[in-house]
Amino acid sequence: MDIFGVLSLFGGLAMFLFGMDVMGKGLERQAGNKLQVLLEKLTDNPVKGFLLGLGVTAVIQSSSATTVMVVGFVNAGIMELRQAVGIIMGANVGTTVTAWILSLSGISGDSLFMKLLKPTSFTPILAVIGIILFMSAKSDKKKNIGTILLGFAVLMFGMEQMSNAVEPLTNVPEFTRLFTLFTNPILGILAGAILTAIIQSSSASVGILQALSVTGAITYGNAIPIIMGQNIGTCITAILSSIGANKGAKRAAAVHLYFNIIGVIVFLVLFYILKAIIGFDFIDESVSQMGIAVVHTLFNVVATAVMMPFSKFLVKLACMTVKDKNEKEQESIVLDERFFTAPSVAVSQSESMAVKMAKTAQLSIEKAISVIKNYDEHKIADIKELETEVDKYEDVLGTYLVKLSNKDMSDEDSRKISRILHTIGDFERISDHAVNIKEAAQEMKNKSIHFSSEAKIELNVLEEAVRKIVDVSVEAFTKNDTELSKRVEPLEQVVNDLTRIIKNRHVERLKVGECTIELGFVLSDLINNYERIADHCSNIALAIIEVNRGSFDTHGYITDIKASGDAEFKQMYDEYKKTYALS
C-alpha cells in the first residue's frame, strides 16, 4: 500500500466515524425526551429492562450513550442499581444492529434485487434526500431525518472507502502475518479492547474490522477474540463517565464491565471446549462482514442469556468492588453532565428540576402568608430553608443550562432552555419575598402589634388573589401552558388595583387615628411584597407566552393586549375583579 492508499484509508475512516457520530446524534434528537421516558420506566423485571435497553440502543445506535445515561440516572437517584442491570444487558444486544447494517456492503450478486440491497446502490439516493431535507426543511423533525440520512450516507461511503483502500493488502504477506498473532485469544482480546477504548465505540471498531475483512486475511479464529475484546473495550466510556460520581454510578459502570468480562470468559471457554471436542471447520476460513455481525450478535445474545439469571450476582459483585464508606455520602446532584451525551434527556432533567424549584417557591409563599394570620415558629424556620433550597436550584440550573446550551440540540429543546432561564430568576425572587413576609410576621410578633379588623379583611382578599396568581403561574410553567399563562396578566392587574385601594384606605384610617404609623410601615411592606410577587408571576407567564411564540418582546405583548382592548383579557380581568372585590 502506497502513501495514497494510506491517505485513502484514513480518509475513509474519518468519514466512517463522522457519519456514525452525525447519524447517532440525529437519531437522539429525533427520539427527543422519549429516551428518558423509556429509560425511566423503572421495573424490577430484568427482562423488561433488557427490552428497554435493547430498544433505546437500537434507536440511537450507541450502547455507550445508553450506558452513560444509565450511569447518570443511577448517580441522580432516579434509577436503582438492580434496575440498571437489565438495561445494560439490553444495550449490549442493541448495539449489534449497527454491524448488521454495515454488513450490507458485503452483499454480492448479479440479480437486480441483490444490487439494490448494496449500499452503493441506495446510499447516493439517501444522501440526495438527506441534503434536500436538511437544507430546505423548516421543521425540526424533517431536519433531523435529513441529518440521519446524511450521517448514514457518509458512514456507508466511509465504509466503502476503507474497504477499497485495504483491498490491495490482500497480496501483502506482512499484513497477513500480522493477523496470525491474533489467533492467540489473549492478544486478540487486548487488540480489540484497546482499539475500542481509544475510539470509545464498539460499533465503530466492529465496522473497522468488517472493512478489513475484505482483504481475506482475517479468519474466524482471528476475529472472534478481537470481537470479544471490543465488547470489553466499550466499557471504558461508562467507567470514565463514573469518575467523580457517587458509589451507585460507579457500581453501574462496574456491572457493565463485569458483564462483558464474565461473558467473554464464558463464551471463549465454551467455544474452545466445543472446538476441542467436535472441531470447527470454519475456524480457519476467511470471515466475511456478515460473519462478523453474526459472531458479534451471537456473543451478546449468549452472554445475556447466561448472565440474566445471575443479575443479582452482578450487583453483589459490583457492591463488593465499590464498597460502602462510613462517612455520609453527599446528596446526589440531579443535573448530571453525563446527560450531555443525549441533550434531550439533559433538557428533560432540567425541566424536572425547574418544576421542583417552582413548587418549592410556591410552598414558601403559602407558608409565609399563613404565618401572618397564625404565627408558627416551625413554619418560620421552614420558609428560610425553602428560600435557601430555591437559591441552590437557581445556581445549579443556571450553570448547567449555560453549558447545555452549547450542545447540538433541536429548536424545541432550545426553547425549553430559554423558558427555564427566563423564569428561574423570578421564582428565586418570589421565595425572597416569602422571607420578607416572614420577617414582617416576626416584627408583628415581637412588637405585639395587630391589624384592625378592616385591614385584616382587606389583606385576606389580597392574599387570596396572590395565592391564586402564584398557583396559576406555577401550573402554567409546569404544563408549559400558553392559554393558562394568559390568565396571569389580568390577575396581576387586579392585584395592583387591590394594593392601591388598600394603601388609600390605610391613609384614610391613619387620618382618623384608627391606625398607627408603626403598623402602617408593616402593612406597606406586606402589600409591596405581595405586589412584587404578582409582578414576578407576570414575568413568568409572559416568558412562557413569548418563548412559545418564538419571540421575546414582553413589553410589546402587554402594550398590545391593553391598548387594543383585548376582549379575552377584559373578560378575565372582570372575572377576577369580581372574585377578589373589597367590600
C-alpha positions as CSV (number, residue, x, y, z in Angstrom):
1,M,0.0,0.0,0.0
2,D,1.5,3.3,-1.1
3,I,1.1,6.7,0.6
4,F,-2.1,7.4,-1.4
5,G,-3.6,4.2,-0.2
6,V,-2.9,5.1,3.4
7,L,-4.4,8.6,2.9
8,S,-7.5,6.9,1.3
9,L,-7.7,4.5,4.3
10,F,-7.6,7.3,6.9
11,G,-9.9,9.5,4.9
12,G,-12.4,6.6,4.7
13,L,-12.0,6.1,8.5
14,A,-12.6,9.7,9.2
15,M,-15.8,9.7,7.1
16,F,-16.9,6.5,8.7
17,L,-16.5,7.8,12.3
18,F,-18.0,11.2,11.4
19,G,-21.0,9.6,9.7
20,M,-21.6,7.4,12.7
21,D,-21.5,10.4,15.1
22,V,-23.8,12.5,12.9
23,M,-26.3,9.7,12.5
24,G,-26.3,8.9,16.2
25,K,-26.9,12.5,17.2
26,G,-29.6,12.8,14.6
27,L,-31.3,9.7,15.9
28,E,-31.1,11.1,19.5
29,R,-32.6,14.4,18.6
30,Q,-35.4,12.6,16.7
31,A,-36.1,10.4,19.7
32,G,-36.2,13.5,21.9
33,N,-37.3,13.1,25.5
34,K,-38.8,9.7,24.6
35,L,-35.4,8.3,25.6
36,Q,-35.9,9.5,29.1
37,V,-39.5,8.2,29.2
38,L,-38.3,4.8,28.1
39,L,-35.3,4.6,30.4
40,E,-37.2,5.9,33.4
41,K,-39.9,3.1,33.2
42,L,-38.3,1.5,36.2
43,T,-39.1,-2.1,36.7
44,D,-37.8,-4.9,38.9
45,N,-38.2,-7.3,36.0
46,P,-34.8,-7.6,34.3
47,V,-36.4,-8.9,31.1
48,K,-38.4,-5.7,30.7
49,G,-35.2,-3.7,31.5
50,F,-33.4,-5.7,28.8
51,L,-36.0,-4.9,26.2
52,L,-35.9,-1.2,27.1
53,G,-32.1,-1.1,26.8
54,L,-32.2,-3.0,23.5
55,G,-34.9,-0.7,22.1
56,V,-33.2,2.6,23.1
57,T,-29.7,1.4,21.8
58,A,-31.2,0.2,18.6
59,V,-32.7,3.6,18.1
60,I,-29.7,5.7,18.9
61,Q,-27.1,3.2,17.6
62,S,-24.8,3.5,20.6
63,S,-24.6,1.2,23.6
64,S,-22.0,3.7,25.2
65,A,-24.6,6.5,25.1
66,T,-27.3,4.3,26.7
67,T,-24.9,3.0,29.4
68,V,-23.7,6.6,30.2
69,M,-27.3,7.7,30.6
70,V,-27.9,4.8,32.9
71,V,-24.9,5.8,35.0
72,G,-26.3,9.3,35.1
73,F,-29.7,8.1,36.2
74,V,-28.2,5.9,39.0
75,N,-26.0,8.9,40.1
76,A,-29.1,11.1,40.2
77,G,-31.0,8.6,42.3
78,I,-33.6,8.2,39.5
79,M,-32.8,4.6,39.0
80,E,-31.6,1.8,41.4
81,L,-28.6,-0.3,40.5
82,R,-30.6,-3.5,40.3
83,Q,-32.9,-1.8,37.8
84,A,-30.0,-0.8,35.6
85,V,-28.6,-4.3,35.1
86,G,-31.2,-5.4,32.6
87,I,-30.9,-2.1,30.6
88,I,-27.1,-2.6,30.4
89,M,-27.6,-6.1,29.1
90,G,-30.1,-4.9,26.5
91,A,-27.8,-2.2,25.4
92,N,-25.1,-4.8,24.5
93,V,-27.5,-6.6,22.3
94,G,-29.0,-3.4,20.7
95,T,-25.6,-2.3,19.6
96,T,-25.3,-5.3,17.2
97,V,-27.8,-3.7,14.9
98,T,-25.0,-1.4,13.5
99,A,-22.9,-4.4,12.5
100,W,-25.8,-5.9,10.5
101,I,-26.4,-2.6,8.7
102,L,-22.7,-2.3,7.8
103,S,-22.7,-5.9,6.6
104,L,-24.9,-4.9,3.7
105,S,-21.8,-3.5,2.0
106,G,-20.5,-7.1,1.7
107,I,-23.6,-8.3,-0.3
108,S,-22.7,-9.7,-3.7
109,G,-24.8,-11.0,-6.6
110,D,-25.8,-10.0,-10.1
111,S,-29.6,-10.0,-9.7
112,L,-31.4,-6.7,-9.6
113,F,-32.6,-7.4,-6.1
114,M,-29.1,-8.1,-4.7
115,K,-27.8,-5.0,-6.4
116,L,-30.5,-2.8,-4.9
117,L,-29.5,-4.1,-1.4
118,K,-25.9,-3.0,-1.8
119,P,-25.3,0.4,-0.1
120,T,-23.5,1.7,-3.3
121,S,-26.9,1.5,-5.0
122,F,-29.2,3.2,-2.4
123,T,-26.8,5.3,-0.4
124,P,-26.5,8.1,-3.0
125,I,-30.3,8.3,-3.1
126,L,-30.5,8.7,0.6
127,A,-27.7,11.3,0.5
128,V,-29.7,13.4,-2.0
129,I,-32.9,13.1,0.0
130,G,-31.0,13.9,3.2
131,I,-29.4,17.1,1.9
132,I,-32.7,18.3,0.4
133,L,-34.4,17.8,3.8
134,F,-31.5,19.3,5.8
135,M,-31.2,22.5,3.6
136,S,-34.9,23.2,2.8
137,A,-37.0,21.7,5.6
138,K,-38.2,24.2,8.3
139,S,-39.5,21.7,10.9
140,D,-37.1,20.1,13.4
141,K,-38.4,16.6,12.6
142,K,-37.6,16.8,8.8
143,K,-34.2,18.4,9.5
144,N,-33.4,15.5,11.9
145,I,-34.5,12.9,9.3
146,G,-32.2,14.7,6.8
147,T,-29.3,14.6,9.3
148,I,-29.9,10.9,9.9
149,L,-29.9,10.1,6.2
150,L,-26.8,12.2,5.6
151,G,-25.0,10.6,8.5
152,F,-25.9,7.1,7.2
153,A,-24.7,8.1,3.7
154,V,-21.4,9.4,4.9
155,L,-21.0,6.3,7.2
156,M,-21.5,3.9,4.2
157,F,-19.3,6.0,1.9
158,G,-16.6,5.9,4.5
159,M,-17.0,2.1,4.9
160,E,-16.7,1.6,1.2
161,Q,-13.7,3.9,1.1
162,M,-11.9,1.9,3.8
163,S,-12.8,-1.4,2.2
164,N,-11.4,-0.3,-1.2
165,A,-8.3,1.2,0.5
166,V,-7.3,-2.0,2.3
167,E,-8.2,-4.4,-0.6
168,P,-4.6,-4.2,-2.0
169,L,-3.3,-5.5,1.3
170,T,-4.6,-9.0,0.3
171,N,-1.3,-9.6,-1.5
172,V,0.9,-8.2,1.3
173,P,2.4,-11.1,3.3
174,E,3.3,-8.9,6.3
175,F,-0.3,-7.9,6.7
176,T,-1.5,-11.5,6.6
177,R,1.2,-12.5,9.2
178,L,0.1,-9.6,11.5
179,F,-3.3,-11.3,11.9
180,T,-1.8,-14.6,12.7
181,L,-0.8,-13.1,16.1
182,F,-4.4,-12.7,17.0
183,T,-5.0,-16.5,16.8
184,N,-3.8,-16.2,20.4
185,P,-7.0,-15.3,22.2
186,I,-5.3,-13.1,24.8
187,L,-3.6,-10.9,22.1
188,G,-6.8,-10.8,20.1
189,I,-8.8,-9.6,23.1
190,L,-6.2,-7.0,24.0
191,A,-6.2,-5.6,20.4
192,G,-10.0,-5.4,20.3
193,A,-10.2,-3.8,23.7
194,I,-7.5,-1.2,23.1
195,L,-8.9,-0.1,19.7
196,T,-12.4,0.2,21.1
197,A,-11.2,2.0,24.2
198,I,-9.4,4.6,22.0
199,I,-12.4,5.4,19.8
200,Q,-14.9,4.7,22.6
201,S,-17.4,2.8,20.3
202,S,-17.7,-0.9,19.8
203,S,-20.0,-0.3,16.8
204,A,-17.2,1.7,15.1
205,S,-14.4,-0.8,16.0
206,V,-16.6,-3.6,14.7
207,G,-17.2,-1.6,11.5
208,I,-13.4,-1.1,11.1
209,L,-12.9,-4.9,11.5
210,Q,-15.6,-5.5,8.9
211,A,-13.8,-3.2,6.5
212,L,-10.5,-5.0,7.0
213,S,-12.3,-8.4,6.4
214,V,-12.5,-7.7,2.6
215,T,-8.7,-8.5,2.4
216,G,-9.5,-12.1,3.2
217,A,-6.6,-12.1,5.7
218,I,-8.9,-12.2,8.8
219,T,-10.2,-15.6,9.8
220,Y,-12.9,-16.6,12.2
221,G,-10.0,-17.7,14.6
222,N,-8.6,-14.1,14.4
223,A,-11.9,-12.3,14.5
224,I,-13.6,-14.0,17.5
225,P,-11.1,-12.9,20.2
226,I,-10.9,-9.4,18.7
227,I,-14.7,-9.1,18.8
228,M,-14.6,-10.3,22.4
229,G,-12.1,-7.6,23.2
230,Q,-14.2,-4.9,21.5
231,N,-17.1,-5.7,23.9
232,I,-14.7,-5.2,26.9
233,G,-13.2,-2.0,25.5
234,T,-16.6,-0.3,25.1
235,C,-16.9,-0.3,28.9
236,I,-14.3,2.5,29.1
237,T,-16.9,5.1,28.3
238,A,-19.1,4.2,31.3
239,I,-16.0,3.9,33.5
240,L,-14.8,7.4,32.6
241,S,-18.3,8.7,33.0
242,S,-18.5,7.3,36.6
243,I,-15.3,9.2,37.7
244,G,-16.4,11.7,40.3
245,A,-19.9,10.2,40.6
246,N,-21.4,8.5,43.7
247,K,-21.0,4.9,44.6
248,G,-24.2,3.9,42.8
249,A,-22.9,5.3,39.4
250,K,-19.5,3.6,39.9
251,R,-21.3,0.3,40.6
252,A,-23.4,0.7,37.4
253,A,-20.2,1.1,35.4
254,A,-18.7,-1.9,37.3
255,V,-21.8,-4.0,36.3
256,H,-21.2,-3.2,32.7
257,L,-17.5,-4.2,32.9
258,Y,-18.2,-7.4,34.8
259,F,-21.0,-8.4,32.5
260,N,-18.7,-8.2,29.5
261,I,-15.6,-9.7,31.1
262,I,-17.5,-12.7,32.5
263,G,-19.4,-13.0,29.2
264,V,-16.2,-13.1,27.3
265,I,-14.7,-15.8,29.6
266,V,-17.8,-18.0,29.5
267,F,-18.2,-17.6,25.7
268,L,-14.5,-18.4,24.9
269,V,-14.3,-21.3,27.4
270,L,-17.4,-22.9,25.8
271,F,-16.2,-22.1,22.3
272,Y,-12.7,-23.7,22.7
273,I,-14.1,-26.7,24.6
274,L,-16.5,-27.4,21.8
275,K,-13.7,-26.8,19.3
276,A,-11.5,-29.3,21.0
277,I,-14.4,-31.9,21.2
278,I,-16.1,-31.6,17.9
279,G,-13.9,-29.3,15.9
280,F,-14.9,-26.3,13.9
281,D,-14.0,-26.5,10.2
282,F,-14.8,-22.8,9.7
283,I,-12.2,-21.6,12.2
284,D,-9.5,-21.1,9.5
285,E,-11.9,-19.7,6.9
286,S,-11.8,-16.0,6.0
287,V,-14.5,-14.2,7.9
288,S,-17.0,-12.0,5.9
289,Q,-18.6,-8.8,7.0
290,M,-21.8,-10.7,7.7
291,G,-19.9,-13.4,9.6
292,I,-18.5,-10.7,11.9
293,A,-22.1,-9.4,12.5
294,V,-23.2,-13.0,13.3
295,V,-20.3,-13.5,15.8
296,H,-20.9,-10.1,17.4
297,T,-24.7,-10.8,17.8
298,L,-24.2,-14.4,19.0
299,F,-21.8,-13.4,21.7
300,N,-24.0,-10.7,23.1
301,V,-27.1,-12.9,23.0
302,V,-25.4,-15.9,24.6
303,A,-23.8,-13.7,27.3
304,T,-27.1,-12.1,28.1
305,A,-28.9,-15.5,28.2
306,V,-26.2,-16.9,30.6
307,M,-25.9,-13.8,32.8
308,M,-29.6,-12.7,33.1
309,P,-30.4,-15.3,35.8
310,F,-27.4,-14.1,37.7
311,S,-28.2,-10.3,37.6
312,K,-28.3,-10.2,41.4
313,F,-24.8,-11.7,41.5
314,L,-23.5,-8.9,39.2
315,V,-25.0,-6.3,41.6
316,K,-23.4,-8.1,44.6
317,L,-20.0,-8.2,42.8
318,A,-20.2,-4.5,41.9
319,C,-21.1,-3.7,45.6
320,M,-18.1,-5.8,46.7
321,T,-15.8,-3.8,44.4
322,V,-17.2,-0.4,45.2
323,K,-17.7,-0.7,48.9
324,D,-19.8,1.5,51.2
325,K,-18.0,4.2,53.1
326,N,-18.5,5.0,56.7
327,E,-18.8,8.7,56.0
328,K,-22.1,10.1,54.9
329,E,-22.2,10.3,51.1
330,Q,-23.0,13.7,49.7
331,E,-26.6,14.0,48.3
332,S,-26.8,13.3,44.6
333,I,-26.9,16.2,42.2
334,V,-29.8,15.6,39.9
335,L,-28.4,17.6,37.0
336,D,-25.6,15.4,35.7
337,E,-23.3,16.4,32.9
338,R,-23.3,12.8,31.8
339,F,-26.6,13.6,30.2
340,F,-24.9,15.9,27.8
341,T,-24.3,12.9,25.5
342,A,-28.1,13.0,25.0
343,P,-29.1,16.7,25.2
344,S,-32.8,15.9,25.0
345,V,-32.5,13.9,28.2
346,A,-30.5,16.7,29.9
347,V,-33.2,19.2,28.9
348,S,-35.9,17.0,30.3
349,Q,-34.0,16.6,33.6
350,S,-33.6,20.4,33.8
351,E,-37.3,20.8,33.3
352,S,-38.0,18.4,36.2
353,M,-35.7,20.3,38.5
354,A,-37.2,23.7,37.4
355,V,-40.6,22.4,38.3
356,K,-39.3,21.3,41.7
357,M,-37.9,24.8,42.1
358,A,-41.3,26.4,41.1
359,K,-43.2,24.3,43.6
360,T,-40.7,25.0,46.3
361,A,-41.2,28.7,45.8
362,Q,-44.9,28.2,45.8
363,L,-44.8,26.4,49.1
364,S,-42.7,29.1,50.6
365,I,-45.4,31.7,49.7
366,E,-48.1,29.5,51.1
367,K,-46.3,29.2,54.4
368,A,-45.4,32.9,54.5
369,I,-49.0,34.0,54.1
370,S,-50.2,31.6,56.7
371,V,-47.8,32.9,59.4
372,I,-49.2,36.4,59.0
373,K,-52.5,35.0,60.4
374,N,-51.2,32.3,62.6
375,Y,-47.7,32.7,63.8
376,D,-45.7,29.4,63.9
377,E,-42.0,29.1,64.7
378,H,-41.8,25.8,62.7
379,K,-43.1,27.5,59.6
380,I,-40.8,30.4,60.1
381,A,-37.8,28.1,60.1
382,D,-39.3,26.2,57.0
383,I,-39.6,29.4,55.0
384,K,-35.9,30.2,55.4
385,E,-34.9,26.6,54.5
386,L,-37.1,26.7,51.4
387,E,-35.6,30.0,50.3
388,T,-32.1,28.5,50.6
389,E,-33.2,25.5,48.6
390,V,-34.6,27.7,45.9
391,D,-31.3,29.6,45.7
392,K,-29.5,26.3,45.2
393,Y,-31.9,25.3,42.4
394,E,-31.2,28.6,40.6
395,D,-27.5,28.3,40.9
396,V,-27.4,24.7,39.7
397,L,-29.9,25.2,36.9
398,G,-28.3,28.4,35.6
399,T,-24.8,26.9,35.5
400,Y,-26.0,23.6,33.9
401,L,-28.2,25.2,31.3
402,V,-25.5,27.6,30.1
403,K,-23.2,24.6,29.5
404,L,-26.0,22.6,27.9
405,S,-27.0,25.5,25.6
406,N,-23.7,25.0,23.7
407,K,-24.7,21.4,22.8
408,D,-26.3,20.5,19.5
409,M,-30.0,20.2,20.0
410,S,-33.4,20.7,18.4
411,D,-35.2,24.1,18.3
412,E,-37.8,22.7,20.7
413,D,-35.2,21.8,23.3
414,S,-33.6,25.3,22.8
415,R,-36.9,26.9,23.5
416,K,-37.3,24.8,26.7
417,I,-33.9,26.0,27.9
418,S,-34.8,29.6,27.1
419,R,-38.1,29.3,29.0
420,I,-36.3,27.9,32.1
421,L,-33.5,30.5,32.0
422,H,-36.1,33.4,31.7
423,T,-38.1,32.2,34.7
424,I,-35.8,30.8,37.4
425,G,-34.8,34.3,38.5
426,D,-38.4,35.2,39.1
427,F,-39.0,32.0,41.1
428,E,-36.0,32.8,43.2
429,R,-37.2,36.4,43.8
430,I,-40.7,35.0,44.8
431,S,-39.0,32.9,47.6
432,D,-37.1,36.1,48.7
433,H,-40.4,37.9,49.1
434,A,-41.7,34.9,51.2
435,V,-38.7,35.6,53.5
436,N,-39.7,39.3,53.6
437,I,-43.3,38.4,54.5
438,K,-42.0,36.1,57.2
439,E,-39.9,38.9,58.7
440,A,-43.0,41.1,58.8
441,A,-44.8,38.4,60.7
442,Q,-41.8,38.2,63.2
443,E,-41.8,42.0,63.6
444,M,-45.6,42.0,64.5
445,K,-45.0,39.1,66.9
446,N,-42.0,40.8,68.6
447,K,-43.8,44.2,68.9
448,S,-47.2,42.7,69.8
449,I,-49.0,44.7,67.1
450,H,-52.1,43.7,65.3
451,F,-54.0,44.9,62.3
452,S,-57.5,46.3,62.6
453,S,-60.4,44.1,61.6
454,E,-60.9,46.2,58.4
455,A,-57.2,45.8,57.5
456,K,-57.4,42.0,58.1
457,I,-60.4,41.7,55.8
458,E,-58.7,43.7,53.1
459,L,-55.4,41.7,53.4
460,N,-57.3,38.4,53.3
461,V,-58.7,39.3,49.9
462,L,-55.3,40.4,48.6
463,E,-53.6,37.3,50.0
464,E,-56.2,35.0,48.3
465,A,-55.5,36.8,45.0
466,V,-51.7,36.4,45.5
467,R,-52.2,32.7,46.3
468,K,-54.2,32.3,43.1
469,I,-51.7,34.1,40.8
470,V,-48.8,32.0,42.2
471,D,-50.8,28.8,41.8
472,V,-51.8,29.7,38.2
473,S,-48.2,30.7,37.3
474,V,-46.7,27.5,38.7
475,E,-49.3,25.3,36.9
476,A,-48.7,27.2,33.7
477,F,-45.0,26.7,34.0
478,T,-45.2,23.0,34.9
479,K,-47.5,22.3,31.9
480,N,-45.9,24.9,29.6
481,D,-49.4,26.0,29.0
482,T,-49.7,29.2,27.0
483,E,-53.5,29.6,27.4
484,L,-53.2,29.2,31.2
485,S,-50.4,31.8,31.2
486,K,-52.7,34.3,29.6
487,R,-54.8,34.3,32.8
488,V,-51.9,35.7,34.9
489,E,-51.7,39.2,33.5
490,P,-55.4,40.1,34.1
491,L,-55.0,38.8,37.7
492,E,-51.8,40.8,38.1
493,Q,-53.7,43.9,37.2
494,V,-56.4,43.0,39.8
495,V,-53.6,42.6,42.5
496,N,-52.2,46.0,41.5
497,D,-55.7,47.5,41.9
498,L,-56.1,45.9,45.3
499,T,-52.8,47.2,46.6
500,R,-53.6,50.7,45.5
501,I,-57.0,50.6,47.2
502,I,-55.7,49.1,50.4
503,K,-53.0,51.8,50.6
504,N,-55.5,54.6,50.1
505,R,-57.8,53.1,52.8
506,H,-54.9,52.8,55.2
507,V,-54.2,56.5,54.7
508,E,-57.8,57.4,55.5
509,R,-57.7,55.3,58.7
510,L,-54.4,56.9,59.6
511,K,-56.0,60.4,59.3
512,V,-58.8,59.5,61.7
513,G,-56.5,57.7,64.2
514,E,-57.7,54.2,63.5
515,C,-54.2,53.0,62.6
516,T,-50.7,53.8,63.8
517,I,-47.7,54.8,61.7
518,E,-45.7,51.9,63.0
519,L,-48.3,49.4,61.9
520,G,-48.6,51.3,58.7
521,F,-45.0,50.6,57.9
522,V,-45.6,46.8,58.3
523,L,-48.7,46.9,56.2
524,S,-46.9,48.8,53.5
525,D,-44.1,46.3,53.4
526,L,-46.6,43.4,53.2
527,I,-48.6,44.8,50.3
528,N,-45.5,45.9,48.5
529,N,-44.2,42.3,48.7
530,Y,-47.5,40.9,47.5
531,E,-47.4,43.3,44.6
532,R,-43.8,42.3,43.7
533,I,-44.8,38.6,43.8
534,A,-47.6,39.3,41.3
535,D,-45.1,41.1,39.1
536,H,-42.8,38.1,39.1
537,C,-45.7,35.8,38.3
538,S,-46.4,38.1,35.3
539,N,-42.8,37.8,34.2
540,I,-43.1,34.0,34.3
541,A,-46.3,33.9,32.4
542,L,-45.1,36.3,29.7
543,A,-41.8,34.3,29.3
544,I,-43.9,31.2,28.6
545,I,-46.1,33.0,26.1
546,E,-43.3,34.7,24.3
547,V,-40.9,31.8,24.1
548,N,-43.7,29.6,22.7
549,R,-44.4,32.4,20.2
550,G,-40.8,32.3,19.1
551,S,-40.1,35.9,20.2
552,F,-39.4,37.7,23.4
553,D,-41.0,41.1,23.4
554,T,-42.9,41.0,26.7
555,H,-43.4,44.8,26.8
556,G,-44.8,44.8,23.3
557,Y,-47.2,41.9,24.2
558,I,-48.6,43.8,27.3
559,T,-48.9,47.0,25.4
560,D,-50.8,45.3,22.6
561,I,-53.4,43.5,24.7
562,K,-54.1,46.6,26.8
563,A,-54.1,49.1,24.0
564,S,-56.2,47.0,21.7
565,G,-58.9,46.4,24.4
566,D,-58.4,42.7,24.1
567,A,-61.8,41.1,24.8
568,E,-60.4,38.0,26.3
569,F,-58.1,40.0,28.6
570,K,-61.0,42.2,29.7
571,Q,-63.3,39.3,30.4
572,M,-60.7,37.5,32.6
573,Y,-59.9,40.8,34.3
574,D,-63.6,41.4,35.1
575,E,-64.0,37.8,36.4
576,Y,-61.0,38.2,38.8
577,K,-62.1,41.7,39.8
578,K,-65.5,40.3,40.8
579,T,-63.9,37.3,42.7
580,Y,-61.4,39.5,44.6
581,A,-63.5,42.5,45.4
582,L,-63.2,44.6,48.5
583,S,-66.4,45.4,50.4
